[in-house]
Amino acid sequence: MTQTSFIPGPDTQAEMRAALGCFATGVVVVTTQTERGPLAITVNSFTSVSLTPPLVLWCPAIQSQRHDPFVKAQHFSIHVMAETHMEAALHFARHGEVFDTHLWSRNDEGNPVLDDALTRLDCLHHAAHPGGDHTILVGEVLRVSQRSDLGSGLVFHQGKYGRFSD
């Protein structure tokens, strides 16, 4: 077995990304309503924070053109994508303002929501914290919607989408 080490920095960003990519994550699409219309972004930086109160977080990159609208949004919805939703995850990673290829509606807050997510968390903006080249957005979960007919969640690992197998 060969083990290598490095010190994270500007010259080792690719190695750092590869090291972090060894940790498999779920895939979510976050949506909000902006002055220009519905907006979405695909992220894997999502986690639960607290059950009481019900808090979750996700982290948009500051350099993303979609960063500011999400940081300013009062409400956003987090959609846990099913293993069959790889196409939708890829679509919203590239095209945040194009919703005409996926079924969607609006929730009670007027937010755009994807109709076929494995789980949807409708959130109220709770806090925003600086986090290096990202912003840590914390949302208070107002409502949860779930579907049991879509299988397992979509997984992201080492730069690839996939699924968990038994």
URWO-V43226 format. One line per field, one symbol per residue. ss: DSSP state (H for helix, E for strand, - for the rest). phi: phi as a letter, one per 30 degrees, with the letter a starting at -180 (. if undefined). psi: psi as a letter, one per 20 degrees, with the letter a starting at -180 (. if undefined). A space follows every 10 residues. Layout:
ss: ???
phi: ???
psi: ???
This chain:
ss: ---------H HHHHHHHHHH ----EE-EEE EEEE--EEEE EEE--EEEEE ----EEEEEE E-----HHHH HH--EEEEEE -EHHHHHHHH HHHH------ ---EEE---- -EEE----EE EEEEEEEEEE E--EEEEEEE EEEEEE---- --EEEEE--E EEE---
phi: .cccbaceae dbdddddddd ddcdbdbbcc baccddkdbb acbbcbadca cbddbbbabd dddddceeed ddddbbbccd ddedcedddd eddcbdcccd cbdbbbdddi ddbddbddbb cdbcecabbd bidbcdcccd dcabbbbccc icddcbahib dabdbd
psi: pppqqrppah ikhghgghgh iioprrpqpp qrprhiaqqq qpqjmpqqgq horoqrqrnq phipiigghh hiphqqppop qrhjkggggg gihhnijoii iqpraqahjj qpqphkqgqp opqppgqpqq mcjrpoppqp ohqppqpijj brqpqppljq qbqpq.
